[in-house]
Amino acid sequence: VSQRNGHPFGTLLVQQFIKIQIELSKVDKFNYFKRSLVSSDALEAISGLTLTDANCDEAIEILQKRFGNKQLIIGKHMEQLLALETVSQHDTKGLRHLYDGVESNVRSLKSLGVSAESYGSLLLPVLMN
């Protein structure tokens, strides 16, 4: 899932922002996060908030409400897996792209607590076509 402008990649950035445990002030964390977004739905959601401790807390609350739906994120990853384009076994570049797409989504699902057993039997026939 290579979307940077919204679900689910934007959600992963939001989750990283919320979990930052390094020794930075809230303002520094907030500034770092805003700079990492460049242009995204998450940045738009918190636009207008100045760099203050109170606004950092407000930004987290806004982003959790907007991007905190775990089932939606899982659904988007499953959609991505089911929408992978078929490739010829002789298309090395296409096979590499397919592999990367599968691996990226499977890793994301794993990080969301979704076991391969819950979707593996569905995914295998899709990939074999």
Short mmCIF file of the C-alpha atoms (twelve columns), coordinates in Angstrom:
data_MODEL
# 
_entry.id   MODEL 
# 
loop_
_atom_site.group_PDB 
_atom_site.id 
_atom_site.type_symbol 
_atom_site.label_atom_id 
_atom_site.label_alt_id 
_atom_site.label_comp_id 
_atom_site.label_asym_id 
_atom_site.label_seq_id 
_atom_site.Cartn_x 
_atom_site.Cartn_y 
_atom_site.Cartn_z 
_atom_site.pdbx_PDB_model_num 
ATOM 1   C CA . VAL A 1   0.000   0.000   0.000   1 
ATOM 2   C CA . SER A 2   1.923   2.931   -1.215  1 
ATOM 3   C CA . GLN A 3   -0.541  5.708   -0.539  1 
ATOM 4   C CA . ARG A 4   1.089   8.575   1.279   1 
ATOM 5   C CA . ASN A 5   -1.889  10.877  0.971   1 
ATOM 6   C CA . GLY A 6   -4.359  8.942   3.058   1 
ATOM 7   C CA . HIS A 7   -5.352  5.542   4.251   1 
ATOM 8   C CA . PRO A 8   -3.585  3.352   5.140   1 
ATOM 9   C CA . PHE A 9   -0.060  4.756   4.843   1 
ATOM 10  C CA . GLY A 10  -1.153  8.048   6.355   1 
ATOM 11  C CA . THR A 11  -2.577  6.103   9.244   1 
ATOM 12  C CA . LEU A 12  0.730   4.385   9.862   1 
ATOM 13  C CA . LEU A 13  2.463   7.754   9.999   1 
ATOM 14  C CA . VAL A 14  -0.138  8.958   12.478  1 
ATOM 15  C CA . GLN A 15  0.401   5.872   14.642  1 
ATOM 16  C CA . GLN A 16  4.157   6.473   14.576  1 
ATOM 17  C CA . PHE A 17  3.627   10.084  15.628  1 
ATOM 18  C CA . ILE A 18  1.433   9.079   18.527  1 
ATOM 19  C CA . LYS A 19  3.959   6.473   19.730  1 
ATOM 20  C CA . ILE A 20  7.089   8.639   19.538  1 
ATOM 21  C CA . GLN A 21  8.833   8.013   22.856  1 
ATOM 22  C CA . ILE A 22  12.072  9.821   22.245  1 
ATOM 23  C CA . GLU A 23  13.256  12.673  24.419  1 
ATOM 24  C CA . LEU A 24  11.726  15.564  22.497  1 
ATOM 25  C CA . SER A 25  9.369   18.237  23.635  1 
ATOM 26  C CA . LYS A 26  5.791   17.990  22.380  1 
ATOM 27  C CA . VAL A 27  6.414   20.984  20.127  1 
ATOM 28  C CA . ASP A 28  9.487   19.325  18.583  1 
ATOM 29  C CA . LYS A 29  7.578   16.054  18.024  1 
ATOM 30  C CA . PHE A 30  4.693   17.983  16.480  1 
ATOM 31  C CA . ASN A 31  7.044   19.935  14.205  1 
ATOM 32  C CA . TYR A 32  8.903   16.778  13.167  1 
ATOM 33  C CA . PHE A 33  5.642   15.029  12.347  1 
ATOM 34  C CA . LYS A 34  4.198   17.938  10.346  1 
ATOM 35  C CA . ARG A 35  7.391   18.135  8.266   1 
ATOM 36  C CA . SER A 36  7.285   14.395  7.545   1 
ATOM 37  C CA . LEU A 37  3.778   14.585  6.076   1 
ATOM 38  C CA . VAL A 38  4.592   17.039  3.259   1 
ATOM 39  C CA . SER A 39  1.181   16.762  1.566   1 
ATOM 40  C CA . SER A 40  -1.407  14.404  2.963   1 
ATOM 41  C CA . ASP A 41  -4.866  14.039  4.420   1 
ATOM 42  C CA . ALA A 42  -3.310  13.939  7.879   1 
ATOM 43  C CA . LEU A 43  -1.529  17.229  7.347   1 
ATOM 44  C CA . GLU A 44  -4.719  18.805  6.070   1 
ATOM 45  C CA . ALA A 45  -6.605  17.549  9.121   1 
ATOM 46  C CA . ILE A 46  -4.263  19.375  11.479  1 
ATOM 47  C CA . SER A 47  -3.555  22.422  9.347   1 
ATOM 48  C CA . GLY A 48  -3.950  25.669  11.190  1 
ATOM 49  C CA . LEU A 49  -2.670  24.292  14.477  1 
ATOM 50  C CA . THR A 50  0.347   26.253  15.623  1 
ATOM 51  C CA . LEU A 51  3.306   24.542  17.250  1 
ATOM 52  C CA . THR A 52  2.356   24.457  20.932  1 
ATOM 53  C CA . ASP A 53  2.131   21.690  23.537  1 
ATOM 54  C CA . ALA A 54  -1.649  22.046  23.717  1 
ATOM 55  C CA . ASN A 55  -1.985  21.854  19.929  1 
ATOM 56  C CA . CYS A 56  0.195   18.750  19.851  1 
ATOM 57  C CA . ASP A 57  -2.323  17.023  22.120  1 
ATOM 58  C CA . GLU A 58  -5.180  18.331  19.977  1 
ATOM 59  C CA . ALA A 59  -3.462  17.108  16.806  1 
ATOM 60  C CA . ILE A 60  -3.136  13.613  18.283  1 
ATOM 61  C CA . GLU A 61  -6.821  13.596  19.176  1 
ATOM 62  C CA . ILE A 62  -7.861  14.786  15.698  1 
ATOM 63  C CA . LEU A 63  -5.643  12.234  13.986  1 
ATOM 64  C CA . GLN A 64  -6.791  9.362   16.184  1 
ATOM 65  C CA . LYS A 65  -10.417 10.155  15.353  1 
ATOM 66  C CA . ARG A 66  -9.711  10.447  11.637  1 
ATOM 67  C CA . PHE A 67  -7.256  7.592   11.128  1 
ATOM 68  C CA . GLY A 68  -7.742  5.281   14.100  1 
ATOM 69  C CA . ASN A 69  -10.152 2.790   12.509  1 
ATOM 70  C CA . LYS A 70  -8.122  -0.429  12.535  1 
ATOM 71  C CA . GLN A 71  -10.745 -2.398  10.577  1 
ATOM 72  C CA . LEU A 72  -10.703 0.191   7.798   1 
ATOM 73  C CA . ILE A 73  -6.916  -0.092  7.576   1 
ATOM 74  C CA . ILE A 74  -7.084  -3.884  7.448   1 
ATOM 75  C CA . GLY A 75  -9.781  -3.673  4.782   1 
ATOM 76  C CA . LYS A 76  -7.641  -1.373  2.649   1 
ATOM 77  C CA . HIS A 77  -4.710  -3.786  2.824   1 
ATOM 78  C CA . MET A 78  -6.961  -6.680  1.824   1 
ATOM 79  C CA . GLU A 79  -8.338  -4.632  -1.085  1 
ATOM 80  C CA . GLN A 80  -4.788  -3.946  -2.213  1 
ATOM 81  C CA . LEU A 81  -3.937  -7.653  -2.104  1 
ATOM 82  C CA . LEU A 82  -7.040  -8.633  -4.052  1 
ATOM 83  C CA . ALA A 83  -6.416  -5.910  -6.651  1 
ATOM 84  C CA . LEU A 84  -2.874  -6.984  -7.523  1 
ATOM 85  C CA . GLU A 85  -2.426  -7.283  -11.260 1 
ATOM 86  C CA . THR A 86  -1.554  -10.612 -12.798 1 
ATOM 87  C CA . VAL A 87  1.863   -10.930 -14.387 1 
ATOM 88  C CA . SER A 88  3.567   -13.369 -16.703 1 
ATOM 89  C CA . GLN A 89  6.148   -15.679 -15.183 1 
ATOM 90  C CA . HIS A 90  8.626   -14.261 -17.714 1 
ATOM 91  C CA . ASP A 91  8.078   -10.645 -16.608 1 
ATOM 92  C CA . THR A 92  10.832  -10.222 -14.030 1 
ATOM 93  C CA . LYS A 93  10.018  -6.607  -13.289 1 
ATOM 94  C CA . GLY A 94  6.307   -7.392  -12.962 1 
ATOM 95  C CA . LEU A 95  7.008   -10.348 -10.669 1 
ATOM 96  C CA . ARG A 96  9.230   -8.177  -8.495  1 
ATOM 97  C CA . HIS A 97  6.492   -5.540  -8.281  1 
ATOM 98  C CA . LEU A 98  3.921   -8.232  -7.404  1 
ATOM 99  C CA . TYR A 99  6.199   -9.688  -4.735  1 
ATOM 100 C CA . ASP A 100 6.858   -6.255  -3.224  1 
ATOM 101 C CA . GLY A 101 3.133   -5.483  -3.159  1 
ATOM 102 C CA . VAL A 102 2.293   -8.751  -1.438  1 
ATOM 103 C CA . GLU A 103 5.132   -8.438  1.077   1 
ATOM 104 C CA . SER A 104 4.295   -4.844  1.941   1 
ATOM 105 C CA . ASN A 105 0.640   -5.603  2.613   1 
ATOM 106 C CA . VAL A 106 1.355   -8.845  4.471   1 
ATOM 107 C CA . ARG A 107 3.853   -7.055  6.733   1 
ATOM 108 C CA . SER A 108 1.314   -4.324  7.418   1 
ATOM 109 C CA . LEU A 109 -1.404  -6.854  8.220   1 
ATOM 110 C CA . LYS A 110 0.980   -8.664  10.556  1 
ATOM 111 C CA . SER A 111 1.814   -5.403  12.331  1 
ATOM 112 C CA . LEU A 112 -1.927  -4.835  12.774  1 
ATOM 113 C CA . GLY A 113 -2.254  -8.218  14.473  1 
ATOM 114 C CA . VAL A 114 -3.860  -10.064 11.547  1 
ATOM 115 C CA . SER A 115 -2.582  -13.631 11.258  1 
ATOM 116 C CA . ALA A 116 -1.724  -15.083 7.851   1 
ATOM 117 C CA . GLU A 117 -4.042  -17.998 8.642   1 
ATOM 118 C CA . SER A 118 -7.029  -15.661 8.553   1 
ATOM 119 C CA . TYR A 119 -6.486  -14.598 4.930   1 
ATOM 120 C CA . GLY A 120 -3.944  -17.047 3.475   1 
ATOM 121 C CA . SER A 121 -6.477  -19.461 1.998   1 
ATOM 122 C CA . LEU A 122 -8.137  -16.548 0.203   1 
ATOM 123 C CA . LEU A 123 -4.904  -14.979 -1.007  1 
ATOM 124 C CA . LEU A 124 -3.233  -18.059 -2.468  1 
ATOM 125 C CA . PRO A 125 -5.799  -18.648 -5.278  1 
ATOM 126 C CA . VAL A 126 -5.749  -14.939 -6.138  1 
ATOM 127 C CA . LEU A 127 -1.974  -14.989 -6.498  1 
ATOM 128 C CA . MET A 128 -1.969  -18.195 -8.499  1 
ATOM 129 C CA . ASN A 129 -4.279  -16.777 -11.190 1 
# 
